[in-house]
Amino acid sequence: MKRNAMTRREFLQTTGAAAISLAFAGLPSAAFAATAGTEKVKIGIIGSGRVGGTVGGVWAKAGHEVMFSSLDLEADKKLAASVGANARAGTPREAAQFGDVLLISVPYAALPSVGKDLGDLLKGKIVIDTSNPIVARDGDMAVAAREKGAGLSSQEYLPGARIVRAFNAIGYSRMGEASKNAGKVGMPMAGDDQKAIEVASQLVREVGYEPVLVGPLATMGKHLIPGTPLGGEHTPAEIRQIAGTLK
Ligand SMILES: NC(=O)c1ccc[n+]([C@@H]2O[C@H](COP(=O)([O-])OP(=O)(O)OC[C@H]3O[C@@H](n4cnc5c(N)ncnc54)[C@H](OP(=O)(O)O)[C@@H]3O)[C@@H](O)[C@H]2O)c1
């Protein structure tokens, strides 16, 4: 992997490790930006609507390489052009190939076809899943997903992916502004894979939220949908307190 002139080790020795996130270490696309003292990674956005477009834009502006995708390539090209440097557009398959990390942010009824279309490209991939089963929008499959729990349900639709549920129950319009009060609002997250949780936590932090792991997909993923006690904005301490009351 090509790095900037100063190696990671040299940079750590000269600046100290505390200021630097190494969450992305080990990902194929991780690149070390010595001048900024941060690491960058390639992110594929599957579903570049309100959430995917907003969060992907924040990550691109933070220096990550982002590929937007949806069912409308022309719209994604315009979105990428408006975001500017670090942003590009592609098909969902191209975005899944491009990203070492994927943000999947589609209406829940589209999740089964996303899983089928992307197939093997999801195997072992770190996936941040914002998608919520909303009965009024997604119909009967959302009823079933809510009964099973969104964490388990997403895992079934996206087999082999290392899923972290996040960005599920905060309005998208707040996501582009969160960095103005960085760390004040917590982001409840559920996941099973330690590395995926680390990577997602760092990316959540870069959007301006303090990541709070509330537990595994099976038991806690079901609470990460709108309308539950964890829905809406809470401080990190409040999230921990609420999560402690949930089963
Ligand atoms: N809106 C919020 O404030 C909010 C907050 C938290 C979580 N969520 C959840 O996050 C998910 C996305 O919400 P949103 O508000 O961003 O929705 P949205 O604005 O409707 O965007 C959905 C995106 O998914 C794309 N898409 C649909 N089917 C697809 C497929 N088969 N393959 C690839 N892309 C596909 C759409 O593409 P086209 O436009 O080309 O159809 C669109 O870009 C939902 O499940 C929602 O419940 C929403």
The ligand as a Tripos MOL2 file, in Angstrom:
@<TRIPOS>MOLECULE
LIG
   48    52     1     0     0
SMALL
NO_CHARGES

@<TRIPOS>ATOM
      1 N1        -34.7290    9.9510    6.4840 N.am      1 LIG1
      2 C1        -34.2580    9.8400    7.7330 C.2       1 LIG1
      3 O1        -34.1960   10.8250    8.4820 O.2       1 LIG1
      4 C2        -33.7360    8.4930    8.2110 C.ar      1 LIG1
      5 C3        -33.0050    8.4780    9.4030 C.ar      1 LIG1
      6 C4        -32.4540    7.2710    9.8440 C.ar      1 LIG1
      7 C5        -32.6310    6.1040    9.0930 C.ar      1 LIG1
      8 N2        -33.3830    6.1490    7.9560 N.ar      1 LIG1
      9 C6        -33.5540    4.8840    7.2020 C.3       1 LIG1
     10 O2        -32.4680    4.8150    6.2890 O.3       1 LIG1
     11 C7        -32.9130    4.2890    5.0270 C.3       1 LIG1
     12 C8        -32.7240    5.3570    3.9500 C.3       1 LIG1
     13 O3        -33.5330    6.4670    4.2820 O.3       1 LIG1
     14 P1        -33.5660    7.7780    3.3660 P.3       1 LIG1
     15 O4        -34.4620    8.7260    4.0680 O.co2     1 LIG1
     16 O5        -32.1930    8.1760    3.0080 O.co2     1 LIG1
     17 O6        -34.3060    7.2140    2.0690 O.3       1 LIG1
     18 P2        -34.3440    7.8450    0.6180 P.3       1 LIG1
     19 O7        -34.0620    9.3040    0.6810 O.co2     1 LIG1
     20 O8        -35.6190    7.3790    0.0090 O.co2     1 LIG1
     21 O9        -33.1110    7.1480   -0.1180 O.3       1 LIG1
     22 C9        -33.1040    5.7760   -0.3930 C.3       1 LIG1
     23 C10       -32.0270    5.5160   -1.4020 C.3       1 LIG1
     24 O10       -31.9920    4.1170   -1.6480 O.3       1 LIG1
     25 C11       -31.8750    3.9360   -3.0580 C.3       1 LIG1
     26 N3        -32.3360    2.6130   -3.4180 N.ar      1 LIG1
     27 C12       -33.5860    2.1040   -3.4040 C.ar      1 LIG1
     28 N4        -33.5760    0.8240   -3.7990 N.ar      1 LIG1
     29 C13       -32.2880    0.5040   -4.0730 C.ar      1 LIG1
     30 C14       -31.6290   -0.6680   -4.5240 C.ar      1 LIG1
     31 N5        -32.2920   -1.7890   -4.7690 N.pl3     1 LIG1
     32 N6        -30.2940   -0.6100   -4.7100 N.ar      1 LIG1
     33 C15       -29.5920    0.5160   -4.4520 C.ar      1 LIG1
     34 N7        -30.1660    1.6530   -4.0060 N.ar      1 LIG1
     35 C16       -31.5000    1.6380   -3.8240 C.ar      1 LIG1
     36 C17       -32.7120    5.0390   -3.6300 C.3       1 LIG1
     37 O11       -32.3680    5.2060   -4.9920 O.3       1 LIG1
     38 P3        -33.3720    5.8970   -6.0200 P.3       1 LIG1
     39 O12       -33.5700    7.2960   -5.5190 O.co2     1 LIG1
     40 O13       -32.6380    5.8300   -7.2990 O.co2     1 LIG1
     41 O14       -34.6450    5.0870   -5.9660 O.co2     1 LIG1
     42 C18       -32.2530    6.2000   -2.7670 C.3       1 LIG1
     43 O15       -31.0260    6.7030   -3.1930 O.3       1 LIG1
     44 C19       -34.3800    3.9170    5.2310 C.3       1 LIG1
     45 O16       -34.4970    2.5640    5.5370 O.3       1 LIG1
     46 C20       -34.8190    4.7910    6.3980 C.3       1 LIG1
     47 O17       -35.8910    4.2030    7.1190 O.3       1 LIG1
     48 C21       -33.9180    7.3290    7.4950 C.ar      1 LIG1
@<TRIPOS>BOND
     1     1     2 1
     2     2     3 2
     3     2     4 1
     4     4     5 ar
     5     4    48 ar
     6     5     6 ar
     7     6     7 ar
     8     7     8 ar
     9     8     9 1
    10     8    48 ar
    11     9    10 1
    12     9    46 1
    13    10    11 1
    14    11    12 1
    15    11    44 1
    16    12    13 1
    17    13    14 1
    18    14    15 2
    19    14    16 1
    20    14    17 1
    21    17    18 1
    22    18    19 2
    23    18    20 1
    24    18    21 1
    25    21    22 1
    26    22    23 1
    27    23    24 1
    28    23    42 1
    29    24    25 1
    30    25    26 1
    31    25    36 1
    32    26    27 ar
    33    26    35 ar
    34    27    28 ar
    35    28    29 ar
    36    29    30 ar
    37    29    35 ar
    38    30    31 1
    39    30    32 ar
    40    32    33 ar
    41    33    34 ar
    42    34    35 ar
    43    36    37 1
    44    36    42 1
    45    37    38 1
    46    38    39 2
    47    38    40 1
    48    38    41 1
    49    42    43 1
    50    44    45 1
    51    44    46 1
    52    46    47 1
@<TRIPOS>SUBSTRUCTURE
     1 LIG1         1 GROUP 0 **** ****
